[in-house]
């Protein structure tokens, strides 16, 4: 059964890949990707993707903490709590990225200077992935009964 599901997913992905190229060759304007169209639509897409990213990230943070609370501690709850805190750091980082992208405001560079701001970004990434990794590791250990 697992092999059939995997084969189905691979087949669907291949069909989607080929259909995109066929539609593009047929002149479908939705899938046209030339330099003029890309340069016109790229700033609009950047704005909308940036605008839609933050609410969904905040929803993820909410549900991560709600799940951690529902698990009421334990190794699974501890792991989910760490993942939720990783999402919080990521959400703050993405909010900062959007402020820099749209308004040219980089708080890290103002507070820490050019080099310090870059290092602060690196530390934020390590903290985000560290919390997430530790959370998943905690849940892995709990699932193995350790």
Kinemage of the C-alpha trace (Angstrom):
@kinemage 1
@onewidth
@group {chain A} dominant
@subgroup {mainchain}
@vectorlist {calphas} color= white
{ca unk a 1} P 0.000 0.000 0.000
{ca unk a 2} L 2.869 2.357 0.827
{ca unk a 3} L 4.488 1.751 -2.564
{ca unk a 4} L 1.210 2.527 -4.322
{ca unk a 5} L 0.856 5.826 -2.442
{ca unk a 6} L 4.454 6.780 -3.243
{ca unk a 7} L 3.977 5.882 -6.903
{ca unk a 8} L 0.783 7.954 -7.029
{ca unk a 9} L 2.523 11.010 -5.567
{ca unk a 10} L 5.444 10.683 -8.007
{ca unk a 11} L 3.038 10.310 -10.936
{ca unk a 12} L 1.031 13.379 -9.905
{ca unk a 13} L 4.214 15.454 -9.520
{ca unk a 14} L 5.439 14.395 -12.969
{ca unk a 15} L 2.070 15.214 -14.534
{ca unk a 16} L 2.073 18.637 -12.873
{ca unk a 17} L 5.591 19.330 -14.093
{ca unk a 18} L 4.752 18.387 -17.683
{ca unk a 19} L 1.424 20.245 -17.652
{ca unk a 20} L 3.153 23.492 -16.644
{ca unk a 21} L 5.520 23.283 -19.600
{ca unk a 22} L 2.660 22.351 -21.969
{ca unk a 23} L 0.510 25.263 -20.811
{ca unk a 24} L 3.457 27.629 -21.161
{ca unk a 25} L 4.077 26.432 -24.731
{ca unk a 26} L 0.393 26.815 -25.566
{ca unk a 27} L 0.529 30.505 -24.628
{ca unk a 28} L -1.352 30.309 -21.338
{ca unk a 29} L -0.831 33.796 -19.906
{ca unk a 30} L -1.109 32.573 -16.327
{ca unk a 31} L 2.009 30.446 -16.723
{ca unk a 32} L 3.949 32.694 -19.108
{ca unk a 33} L 7.327 33.511 -17.672
{ca unk a 34} L 9.203 36.026 -19.771
{ca unk a 35} L 11.393 38.866 -18.562
{ca unk a 36} L 8.838 41.620 -19.152
{ca unk a 37} L 5.999 39.865 -17.377
{ca unk a 38} L 8.253 38.777 -14.534
{ca unk a 39} L 9.589 42.295 -13.974
{ca unk a 40} L 6.050 43.686 -13.886
{ca unk a 41} L 4.510 41.075 -11.585
{ca unk a 42} L 7.466 40.333 -9.264
{ca unk a 43} L 7.094 43.425 -7.022
{ca unk a 44} L 3.364 42.754 -6.619
{ca unk a 45} L 4.000 39.132 -5.670
{ca unk a 46} L 6.682 40.166 -3.204
{ca unk a 47} L 4.258 42.540 -1.517
{ca unk a 48} L 1.423 40.017 -1.299
{ca unk a 49} L 3.589 37.109 -0.201
{ca unk a 50} L 5.138 39.309 2.480
{ca unk a 51} L 1.721 40.466 3.590
{ca unk a 52} L 0.294 36.939 3.746
{ca unk a 53} L 3.353 35.378 5.374
{ca unk a 54} L 3.002 37.043 8.767
{ca unk a 55} L -0.624 36.126 9.582
{ca unk a 56} L 0.004 32.486 8.701
{ca unk a 57} L 3.187 32.457 10.764
{ca unk a 58} L 1.289 33.928 13.723
{ca unk a 59} L -1.421 31.278 13.291
{ca unk a 60} L 1.337 28.639 13.355
{ca unk a 61} L 2.709 30.120 16.578
{ca unk a 62} L -0.754 30.107 18.144
{ca unk a 63} L -1.434 26.479 17.257
{ca unk a 64} L 2.057 25.390 18.293
{ca unk a 65} L 1.534 26.818 21.785
{ca unk a 66} L -2.045 25.463 21.883
{ca unk a 67} L -0.740 21.992 21.019
{ca unk a 68} L 2.034 22.254 23.610
{ca unk a 69} L -0.552 23.289 26.200
{ca unk a 70} L -2.873 20.420 25.228
{ca unk a 71} L -0.028 17.928 25.689
{ca unk a 72} L 0.327 19.234 29.287
{ca unk a 73} L 4.047 18.877 29.706
{ca unk a 74} L 5.887 15.625 29.378
{ca unk a 75} L 8.429 15.011 26.659
{ca unk a 76} L 5.979 15.621 23.812
{ca unk a 77} L 4.730 18.827 25.425
{ca unk a 78} L 8.282 19.984 26.127
{ca unk a 79} L 9.258 19.287 22.515
{ca unk a 80} L 6.242 21.114 21.125
{ca unk a 81} L 6.924 24.045 23.447
{ca unk a 82} L 10.490 24.311 22.117
{ca unk a 83} L 9.200 24.213 18.541
{ca unk a 84} L 6.673 26.935 19.398
{ca unk a 85} L 9.431 29.167 20.776
{ca unk a 86} L 11.398 28.528 17.600
{ca unk a 87} L 8.353 29.740 15.658
{ca unk a 88} L 8.224 32.895 17.805
{ca unk a 89} L 11.857 33.737 17.030
{ca unk a 90} L 11.180 33.015 13.363
{ca unk a 91} L 8.081 35.238 13.363
{ca unk a 92} L 10.011 38.151 14.872
{ca unk a 93} L 12.779 37.616 12.320
{ca unk a 94} L 10.314 37.573 9.436
{ca unk a 95} L 8.604 40.709 10.734
{ca unk a 96} L 12.028 42.349 10.824
{ca unk a 97} L 12.780 41.141 7.281
{ca unk a 98} L 9.527 42.623 5.986
{ca unk a 99} L 10.267 45.948 7.694
{ca unk a 100} L 13.701 45.995 6.072
{ca unk a 101} L 12.366 44.960 2.668
{ca unk a 102} L 9.520 47.465 2.473
{ca unk a 103} L 10.808 50.367 4.577
{ca unk a 104} L 14.593 49.943 4.606
{ca unk a 105} L 14.565 49.750 8.416
{ca unk a 106} L 17.100 47.304 9.885
{ca unk a 107} L 16.940 47.370 13.679
{ca unk a 108} L 19.877 44.987 14.097
{ca unk a 109} L 22.222 47.218 12.103
{ca unk a 110} L 21.057 50.300 13.999
{ca unk a 111} L 21.608 48.649 17.389
{ca unk a 112} L 24.724 46.582 16.657
{ca unk a 113} L 26.323 48.138 13.581
{ca unk a 114} L 27.051 46.476 10.247
{ca unk a 115} L 29.000 43.457 11.513
{ca unk a 116} L 27.012 43.085 14.737
{ca unk a 117} L 23.725 43.200 12.820
{ca unk a 118} L 24.874 40.399 10.550
{ca unk a 119} L 25.989 38.370 13.561
{ca unk a 120} L 22.628 39.021 15.250
{ca unk a 121} L 20.876 37.557 12.194
{ca unk a 122} L 23.118 34.498 12.400
{ca unk a 123} L 22.385 34.066 16.121
{ca unk a 124} L 18.636 34.406 15.464
{ca unk a 125} L 18.835 31.677 12.825
{ca unk a 126} L 20.784 29.386 15.143
{ca unk a 127} L 18.268 29.995 17.956
{ca unk a 128} L 15.294 29.329 15.657
{ca unk a 129} L 16.662 26.106 14.245
{ca unk a 130} L 18.122 25.123 17.613
{ca unk a 131} L 14.745 25.368 19.368
{ca unk a 132} L 13.045 23.495 16.535
{ca unk a 133} L 15.716 20.804 16.410
{ca unk a 134} L 15.698 20.295 20.173
{ca unk a 135} L 11.909 20.114 20.135
{ca unk a 136} L 11.833 17.478 17.435
{ca unk a 137} L 14.635 15.570 19.159
{ca unk a 138} L 12.683 15.599 22.425
{ca unk a 139} L 9.619 14.218 20.657
{ca unk a 140} L 11.738 11.594 18.869
{ca unk a 141} L 13.130 10.407 22.212
{ca unk a 142} L 9.629 10.324 23.686
{ca unk a 143} L 8.291 8.296 20.765
{ca unk a 144} L 11.050 5.722 21.302
{ca unk a 145} L 10.231 5.546 25.014
{ca unk a 146} L 13.499 7.076 26.209
